[in-house]
Amino acid sequence: MTLPCDPPRGGAAARDTGTAPPPSPRAPGGAAGPGRPRRALWLAAALVTVLLVLALVSAGVGAYRIPTADVLASVQHRLGLGGAPLDRVGESVLWNVRLPRVVLAVLVGASLGCAGALMQGVFGNPLAEPGVIGISAGSAVGAVAAIGLGLGFLGNWTVTACAFVAGLFTVGAVYLLSRNGGRTEVVTLILTGIAVNAFAGALIGLFVFFADSGQVNQITFWQLGSLAQATWPKVLAVLPCALAGLIAAPLYARRLDLLALGERPARHLGIDVERLRLALILVVALLTAAAVAVAGVITFVGLLVPHLLRMANGPGHRFLVPGSALAGAVVLAGGDLAARTVAAPAELPLGVLTALIGSPFFFWLLRRTRRRQGGWA
């Protein structure tokens, strides 16, 4: 009989005997059968295909309609692969309005989806998401403070920069406040994040109370989340942080699989749990703060996407982490397209749309988890 605190077979015991038993098909991250890698490839191919289709449709749909063939021809022309340019208005709409928005949706969605997968791996809970440790709320405080105080030291970039810095600062504060004896515990991190979220909400309310009507409108619009102000400079602003986080995240996939066994077994297998947790929180902070800084508060992407992929292909992080980035890009590209077209010529706030869809799913997820576990007690 193996107790929960014992190292899994194949670890220290295997090294003592010089042999290692075959991996259990139920081990976290292990292949449950020969069809698992093939299913992952099919899922990845399907997600890439859907993302490309959504990008083409989004680039052409709007008040100024551009046929898909013309979009492809213009892109080919810009890449020097033949094709033909559009007329002056069409080129301006496509390259200055539509494509920056599509690219920003892909980057923000990928960042939020990947951050959600990392958070759920760190906390060992499929209901975790980046906002748990106060990143979104902290970024919101920075943006609201910049708007409410009328700051403009960086011109149009002031709100974005303040949101990014405040998000990183909040994560650092949560981590430091939850340390005890040189270690952090998951429960302490969550409780500290809840307290920081509540404090951030109070600060936001205070800034709104003292703001004038114009500032209140701007604060409200930012908090609802939107990609309406997408530009190439904003894409370039989020690109370094997104690429750094998306490249670093898959490198931790194997250690996340071991962490899923529990902290004690992971330590027995040579994982520095504290260092791993700190590194992953920094990656999550980088991804989420950059996304929130340019797009506002967009909820539920980091919660829904990893859990759906986990249901489709299992808990292995080697596919879950990059797959969540890809699926997050698909979700946000599709959500932004729906936000622009459902109530045309008006535009729904993207954060409102994701919350409207995500909230019922979250409720269903809670009910499903409770039913499968036979209750919470």
C-alpha positions as a Python dict, from the first residue, in 0.01 Angstrom:
ca = {
    (1, 'M'): (0, 0, 0),
    (2, 'T'): (136, 343, -97),
    (3, 'L'): (55, 635, 129),
    (4, 'P'): (-18, 979, -27),
    (5, 'C'): (305, 1119, 118),
    (6, 'D'): (524, 843, -24),
    (7, 'P'): (725, 904, -341),
    (8, 'P'): (567, 741, -646),
    (9, 'R'): (706, 417, -767),
    (10, 'G'): (986, 467, -1012),
    (11, 'G'): (1146, 741, -797),
    (12, 'A'): (1379, 672, -503),
    (13, 'A'): (1268, 312, -471),
    (14, 'A'): (1344, 244, -835),
    (15, 'R'): (1690, 396, -803),
    (16, 'D'): (1765, 170, -503),
    (17, 'T'): (1690, -144, -704),
    (18, 'G'): (1833, -16, -1030),
    (19, 'T'): (1513, -86, -1218),
    (20, 'A'): (1209, 123, -1292),
    (21, 'P'): (859, -14, -1344),
    (22, 'P'): (662, 100, -1649),
    (23, 'P'): (477, 429, -1595),
    (24, 'S'): (123, 405, -1474),
    (25, 'P'): (-138, 499, -1737),
    (26, 'R'): (-311, 708, -1470),
    (27, 'A'): (-6, 917, -1377),
    (28, 'P'): (-48, 1290, -1429),
    (29, 'G'): (71, 1386, -1771),
    (30, 'G'): (131, 1025, -1872),
    (31, 'A'): (-24, 888, -2188),
    (32, 'A'): (-345, 703, -2113),
    (33, 'G'): (-317, 513, -2439),
    (34, 'P'): (-159, 517, -2783),
    (35, 'G'): (-431, 749, -2913),
    (36, 'R'): (-346, 1040, -2682),
    (37, 'P'): (-57, 1193, -2890),
    (38, 'R'): (-259, 1153, -3209),
    (39, 'R'): (-558, 1322, -3049),
    (40, 'A'): (-335, 1610, -2938),
    (41, 'L'): (-209, 1655, -3295),
    (42, 'W'): (-563, 1655, -3431),
    (43, 'L'): (-672, 1909, -3170),
    (44, 'A'): (-376, 2134, -3245),
    (45, 'A'): (-443, 2112, -3620),
    (46, 'A'): (-812, 2190, -3567),
    (47, 'L'): (-733, 2489, -3346),
    (48, 'V'): (-481, 2630, -3598),
    (49, 'T'): (-734, 2588, -3879),
    (50, 'V'): (-1013, 2758, -3685),
    (51, 'L'): (-779, 3042, -3585),
    (52, 'L'): (-675, 3107, -3946),
    (53, 'V'): (-1038, 3105, -4061),
    (54, 'L'): (-1140, 3344, -3783),
    (55, 'A'): (-851, 3575, -3865),
    (56, 'L'): (-951, 3591, -4233),
    (57, 'V'): (-1319, 3646, -4152),
    (58, 'S'): (-1239, 3912, -3889),
    (59, 'A'): (-1014, 4096, -4133),
    (60, 'G'): (-1292, 4121, -4389),
    (61, 'V'): (-1609, 4171, -4182),
    (62, 'G'): (-1718, 4516, -4070),
    (63, 'A'): (-1880, 4839, -4185),
    (64, 'Y'): (-1638, 4836, -4479),
    (65, 'R'): (-1658, 4479, -4610),
    (66, 'I'): (-1351, 4327, -4773),
    (67, 'P'): (-1383, 3993, -4954),
    (68, 'T'): (-1161, 3713, -4825),
    (69, 'A'): (-987, 3679, -5161),
    (70, 'D'): (-895, 4049, -5151),
    (71, 'V'): (-761, 4012, -4796),
    (72, 'L'): (-537, 3726, -4907),
    (73, 'A'): (-425, 3917, -5215),
    (74, 'S'): (-331, 4222, -5008),
    (75, 'V'): (-138, 4011, -4756),
    (76, 'Q'): (46, 3834, -5038),
    (77, 'H'): (133, 4170, -5192),
    (78, 'R'): (272, 4303, -4863),
    (79, 'L'): (482, 3986, -4824),
    (80, 'G'): (615, 4013, -5180),
    (81, 'L'): (447, 3689, -5287),
    (82, 'G'): (236, 3830, -5569),
    (83, 'G'): (-123, 3930, -5510),
    (84, 'A'): (-247, 4285, -5554),
    (85, 'P'): (-311, 4580, -5320),
    (86, 'L'): (-660, 4706, -5242),
    (87, 'D'): (-779, 5057, -5307),
    (88, 'R'): (-655, 5330, -5075),
    (89, 'V'): (-949, 5307, -4833),
    (90, 'G'): (-943, 4928, -4829),
    (91, 'E'): (-570, 4914, -4758),
    (92, 'S'): (-607, 5164, -4474),
    (93, 'V'): (-900, 4978, -4316),
    (94, 'L'): (-732, 4639, -4346),
    (95, 'W'): (-382, 4728, -4228),
    (96, 'N'): (-452, 5010, -3983),
    (97, 'V'): (-777, 4894, -3822),
    (98, 'R'): (-861, 4528, -3879),
    (99, 'L'): (-529, 4342, -3874),
    (100, 'P'): (-391, 4514, -3561),
    (101, 'R'): (-711, 4415, -3383),
    (102, 'V'): (-688, 4055, -3502),
    (103, 'V'): (-323, 4023, -3400),
    (104, 'L'): (-390, 4185, -3061),
    (105, 'A'): (-682, 3946, -3000),
    (106, 'V'): (-455, 3651, -3076),
    (107, 'L'): (-179, 3775, -2844),
    (108, 'V'): (-413, 3864, -2556),
    (109, 'G'): (-611, 3542, -2588),
    (110, 'A'): (-296, 3328, -2603),
    (111, 'S'): (-153, 3507, -2299),
    (112, 'L'): (-469, 3464, -2090),
    (113, 'G'): (-521, 3101, -2192),
    (114, 'C'): (-161, 3005, -2119),
    (115, 'A'): (-165, 3194, -1788),
    (116, 'G'): (-480, 3007, -1687),
    (117, 'A'): (-319, 2668, -1757),
    (118, 'L'): (-14, 2765, -1550),
    (119, 'M'): (-228, 2891, -1261),
    (120, 'Q'): (-433, 2572, -1252),
    (121, 'G'): (-112, 2370, -1252),
    (122, 'V'): (43, 2575, -970),
    (123, 'F'): (-268, 2555, -750),
    (124, 'G'): (-361, 2200, -851),
    (125, 'N'): (-717, 2317, -908),
    (126, 'P'): (-906, 2338, -1242),
    (127, 'L'): (-1108, 2630, -1103),
    (128, 'A'): (-808, 2861, -1065),
    (129, 'E'): (-745, 3153, -1302),
    (130, 'P'): (-499, 3446, -1322),
    (131, 'G'): (-724, 3684, -1129),
    (132, 'V'): (-696, 3465, -818),
    (133, 'I'): (-369, 3631, -712),
    (134, 'G'): (-485, 3983, -791),
    (135, 'I'): (-314, 4050, -1124),
    (136, 'S'): (-623, 4175, -1305),
    (137, 'A'): (-744, 4380, -1008),
    (138, 'G'): (-399, 4532, -957),
    (139, 'S'): (-372, 4628, -1324),
    (140, 'A'): (-719, 4781, -1303),
    (141, 'V'): (-611, 4993, -1005),
    (142, 'G'): (-313, 5125, -1203),
    (143, 'A'): (-525, 5213, -1503),
    (144, 'V'): (-804, 5370, -1298),
    (145, 'A'): (-552, 5572, -1097),
    (146, 'A'): (-394, 5704, -1417),
    (147, 'I'): (-735, 5805, -1553),
    (148, 'G'): (-873, 5943, -1225),
    (149, 'L'): (-563, 6147, -1144),
    (150, 'G'): (-533, 6276, -1500),
    (151, 'L'): (-178, 6144, -1544),
    (152, 'G'): (-17, 6192, -1883),
    (153, 'F'): (358, 6161, -1840),
    (154, 'L'): (376, 5901, -2120),
    (155, 'G'): (109, 6046, -2344),
    (156, 'N'): (-132, 5783, -2479),
    (157, 'W'): (77, 5513, -2316),
    (158, 'T'): (24, 5634, -1959),
    (159, 'V'): (-278, 5416, -1878),
    (160, 'T'): (-120, 5106, -2034),
    (161, 'A'): (211, 5155, -1853),
    (162, 'C'): (44, 5221, -1517),
    (163, 'A'): (-176, 4913, -1555),
    (164, 'F'): (124, 4692, -1639),
    (165, 'V'): (342, 4817, -1354),
    (166, 'A'): (58, 4798, -1102),
    (167, 'G'): (-21, 4440, -1204),
    (168, 'L'): (338, 4329, -1152),
    (169, 'F'): (357, 4518, -822),
    (170, 'T'): (38, 4350, -698),
    (171, 'V'): (169, 4004, -775),
    (172, 'G'): (492, 4082, -591),
    (173, 'A'): (296, 4209, -291),
    (174, 'V'): (73, 3899, -282),
    (175, 'Y'): (374, 3669, -300),
    (176, 'L'): (569, 3850, -27),
    (177, 'L'): (267, 3874, 204),
    (178, 'S'): (196, 3503, 172),
    (179, 'R'): (552, 3389, 254),
    (180, 'N'): (611, 3238, 596),
    (181, 'G'): (939, 3084, 706),
    (182, 'G'): (1082, 3114, 356),
    (183, 'R'): (793, 2921, 199),
    (184, 'T'): (454, 2991, 48),
    (185, 'E'): (149, 2769, 63),
    (186, 'V'): (-126, 2750, -196),
    (187, 'V'): (-402, 2824, 56),
    (188, 'T'): (-215, 3130, 186),
    (189, 'L'): (-162, 3258, -168),
    (190, 'I'): (-531, 3223, -249),
    (191, 'L'): (-647, 3392, 72),
    (192, 'T'): (-396, 3674, 26),
    (193, 'G'): (-513, 3716, -333),
    (194, 'I'): (-875, 3740, -217),
    (195, 'A'): (-782, 4011, 33),
    (196, 'V'): (-579, 4204, -225),
    (197, 'N'): (-864, 4177, -477),
    (198, 'A'): (-1105, 4323, -222),
    (199, 'F'): (-863, 4606, -140),
    (200, 'A'): (-812, 4678, -510),
    (201, 'G'): (-1188, 4691, -561),
    (202, 'A'): (-1216, 4945, -281),
    (203, 'L'): (-945, 5161, -438),
    (204, 'I'): (-1119, 5149, -774),
    (205, 'G'): (-1446, 5254, -612),
    (206, 'L'): (-1267, 5541, -438),
    (207, 'F'): (-1117, 5670, -765),
    (208, 'V'): (-1455, 5643, -938),
    (209, 'F'): (-1622, 5836, -655),
    (210, 'F'): (-1385, 6132, -696),
    (211, 'A'): (-1368, 6122, -1077),
    (212, 'D'): (-1568, 6354, -1301),
    (213, 'S'): (-1822, 6224, -1554),
    (214, 'G'): (-1574, 6203, -1841),
    (215, 'Q'): (-1325, 6009, -1633),
    (216, 'V'): (-1600, 5777, -1506),
    (217, 'N'): (-1696, 5694, -1864),
    (218, 'Q'): (-1334, 5621, -1952),
    (219, 'I'): (-1284, 5406, -1642),
    (220, 'T'): (-1602, 5212, -1711),
    (221, 'F'): (-1506, 5150, -2074),
    (222, 'W'): (-1161, 5026, -1973),
    (223, 'Q'): (-1297, 4794, -1705),
    (224, 'L'): (-1543, 4635, -1949),
    (225, 'G'): (-1256, 4517, -2169),
    (226, 'S'): (-1226, 4591, -2538),
    (227, 'L'): (-992, 4573, -2836),
    (228, 'A'): (-1153, 4872, -3008),
    (229, 'Q'): (-842, 5086, -2960),
    (230, 'A'): (-605, 4830, -3114),
    (231, 'T'): (-309, 4975, -3303),
    (232, 'W'): (23, 4841, -3422),
    (233, 'P'): (208, 5024, -3141),
    (234, 'K'): (-14, 4844, -2887),
    (235, 'V'): (61, 4514, -3059),
    (236, 'L'): (433, 4587, -3036),
    (237, 'A'): (391, 4683, -2670),
    (238, 'V'): (239, 4349, -2569),
    (239, 'L'): (443, 4135, -2812),
    (240, 'P'): (770, 4109, -2611),
    (241, 'C'): (591, 4013, -2287),
    (242, 'A'): (360, 3769, -2464),
    (243, 'L'): (642, 3600, -2656),
    (244, 'A'): (864, 3578, -2348),
    (245, 'G'): (586, 3419, -2142),
    (246, 'L'): (461, 3188, -2417),
    (247, 'I'): (814, 3062, -2489),
    (248, 'A'): (900, 3011, -2122),
    (249, 'A'): (573, 2842, -2017),
    (250, 'P'): (614, 2506, -2203),
    (251, 'L'): (958, 2463, -2045),
    (252, 'Y'): (785, 2399, -1711),
    (253, 'A'): (541, 2137, -1845),
    (254, 'R'): (724, 1831, -1709),
    (255, 'R'): (771, 1988, -1365),
    (256, 'L'): (402, 2079, -1356),
    (257, 'D'): (316, 1715, -1426),
    (258, 'L'): (532, 1612, -1131),
    (259, 'L'): (380, 1884, -913),
    (260, 'A'): (38, 1736, -988),
    (261, 'L'): (144, 1433, -781),
    (262, 'G'): (158, 1660, -475),
    (263, 'E'): (425, 1878, -316),
    (264, 'R'): (590, 1602, -115),
    (265, 'P'): (624, 1354, -402),
    (266, 'A'): (747, 1636, -628),
    (267, 'R'): (1017, 1724, -375),
    (268, 'H'): (1119, 1358, -352),
    (269, 'L'): (1159, 1359, -730),
    (270, 'G'): (1398, 1655, -714),
    (271, 'I'): (1162, 1945, -786),
    (272, 'D'): (1232, 2270, -601),
    (273, 'V'): (864, 2347, -544),
    (274, 'E'): (919, 2695, -404),
    (275, 'R'): (1140, 2805, -693),
    (276, 'L'): (901, 2649, -945),
    (277, 'R'): (604, 2828, -791),
    (278, 'L'): (785, 3163, -792),
    (279, 'A'): (896, 3123, -1154),
    (280, 'L'): (547, 3029, -1272),
    (281, 'I'): (384, 3316, -1083),
    (282, 'L'): (628, 3556, -1253),
    (283, 'V'): (543, 3411, -1595),
    (284, 'V'): (171, 3437, -1521),
    (285, 'A'): (216, 3796, -1402),
    (286, 'L'): (405, 3888, -1719),
    (287, 'L'): (141, 3735, -1947),
    (288, 'T'): (-165, 3864, -1762),
    (289, 'A'): (-42, 4214, -1679),
    (290, 'A'): (56, 4278, -2041),
    (291, 'A'): (-280, 4147, -2169),
    (292, 'V'): (-488, 4344, -1919),
    (293, 'A'): (-284, 4660, -1976),
    (294, 'V'): (-374, 4679, -2346),
    (295, 'A'): (-720, 4519, -2348),
    (296, 'G'): (-874, 4593, -2008),
    (297, 'V'): (-1028, 4332, -1780),
    (298, 'I'): (-1133, 4023, -1979),
    (299, 'T'): (-1252, 3742, -1755),
    (300, 'F'): (-1306, 3365, -1779),
    (301, 'V'): (-1070, 3296, -2073),
    (302, 'G'): (-802, 3168, -1838),
    (303, 'L'): (-1060, 2954, -1657),
    (304, 'L'): (-1256, 2801, -1943),
    (305, 'V'): (-988, 2724, -2201),
    (306, 'P'): (-753, 2501, -1996),
    (307, 'H'): (-1040, 2310, -1843),
    (308, 'L'): (-1198, 2237, -2182),
    (309, 'L'): (-865, 2113, -2319),
    (310, 'R'): (-815, 1902, -2008),
    (311, 'M'): (-1153, 1741, -2069),
    (312, 'A'): (-1064, 1681, -2435),
    (313, 'N'): (-709, 1549, -2402),
    (314, 'G'): (-629, 1484, -2038),
    (315, 'P'): (-417, 1667, -1779),
    (316, 'G'): (-71, 1636, -1939),
    (317, 'H'): (88, 1981, -1945),
    (318, 'R'): (307, 1914, -2247),
    (319, 'F'): (-2, 1970, -2460),
    (320, 'L'): (-217, 2160, -2212),
    (321, 'V'): (12, 2464, -2180),
    (322, 'P'): (75, 2540, -2551),
    (323, 'G'): (-272, 2412, -2640),
    (324, 'S'): (-430, 2658, -2396),
    (325, 'A'): (-241, 2943, -2560),
    (326, 'L'): (-368, 2836, -2902),
    (327, 'A'): (-724, 2781, -2781),
    (328, 'G'): (-721, 3112, -2592),
    (329, 'A'): (-628, 3289, -2915),
    (330, 'V'): (-919, 3115, -3089),
    (331, 'V'): (-1166, 3207, -2814),
    (332, 'L'): (-1070, 3574, -2803),
    (333, 'A'): (-1052, 3611, -3182),
    (334, 'G'): (-1398, 3460, -3208),
    (335, 'G'): (-1526, 3664, -2915),
    (336, 'D'): (-1398, 3988, -3065),
    (337, 'L'): (-1559, 3903, -3398),
    (338, 'A'): (-1890, 3839, -3219),
    (339, 'A'): (-1856, 4160, -3017),
    (340, 'R'): (-1820, 4360, -3339),
    (341, 'T'): (-2102, 4193, -3531),
    (342, 'V'): (-2375, 4075, -3291),
    (343, 'A'): (-2508, 4425, -3220),
    (344, 'A'): (-2376, 4603, -3531),
    (345, 'P'): (-2333, 4892, -3588),
    (346, 'A'): (-2281, 4912, -3209),
    (347, 'E'): (-2004, 4710, -3046),
    (348, 'L'): (-2040, 4497, -2734),
    (349, 'P'): (-1759, 4520, -2476),
    (350, 'L'): (-1547, 4209, -2511),
    (351, 'G'): (-1514, 4158, -2136),
    (352, 'V'): (-1894, 4164, -2098),
    (353, 'L'): (-1936, 3906, -2374),
    (354, 'T'): (-1681, 3665, -2224),
    (355, 'A'): (-1842, 3704, -1881),
    (356, 'L'): (-2191, 3637, -2021),
    (357, 'I'): (-2069, 3314, -2178),
    (358, 'G'): (-1822, 3218, -1906),
    (359, 'S'): (-2044, 3264, -1601),
    (360, 'P'): (-2298, 2990, -1691),
    (361, 'F'): (-2010, 2760, -1784),
    (362, 'F'): (-1842, 2829, -1450),
    (363, 'F'): (-2165, 2744, -1269),
    (364, 'W'): (-2195, 2420, -1468),
    (365, 'L'): (-1832, 2341, -1390),
    (366, 'L'): (-1891, 2387, -1017),
    (367, 'R'): (-2197, 2159, -1029),
    (368, 'R'): (-2011, 1898, -1232),
    (369, 'T'): (-1709, 1900, -996),
    (370, 'R'): (-1932, 1870, -690),
    (371, 'R'): (-2133, 1585, -843),
    (372, 'R'): (-1822, 1389, -941),
    (373, 'Q'): (-1660, 1434, -599),
    (374, 'G'): (-1979, 1352, -411),
    (375, 'G'): (-1989, 1689, -237),
    (376, 'W'): (-1732, 1937, -104),
    (377, 'A'): (-1689, 1793, 245),
}
